[in-house]
Amino acid sequence: MGEKILDLDKITIGNTELNIELNEGTKNEKYNIHIQNERINLSYKDFNFIKLASCFIVAKKRLKIFKGDSNE
């Protein structure tokens, strides 16, 4: 795994806080993104992280529509 470049953000799921880090990639990808805390470390290749993040964005929009949120 490459060296950390930048802390991107922190997210909270339930009572768990996770850090999102941008890291140098390997020879096959430019970046790796780590979602981690002291108990877990998930590593995604840059294009896989983009797909994952896109799924969360779409799911959030669909949930708002399903709940009848007029702002969407």
Phi, psi and omega in degrees: 000149182277179179282150177292133178261315190200142167279120182275314185189172171236139177233155177238127175239111187064237178260009185256126176261133180236142175261142175247122184239144171264126182235157174298143179273187175264192182293340183266345178218155184284321184224157165239144177245128178252132171248116190205162167212198183288346183252340186215150175218110176256133181240129180237139168294153186306313182290330176288323176296320179298319177296317179298312180299320178298320178298319178295320179296314179296317180298319179297316179296317179295323178296318178298317178296316180299322180281352178084025178291119185284353181278354181254000000 
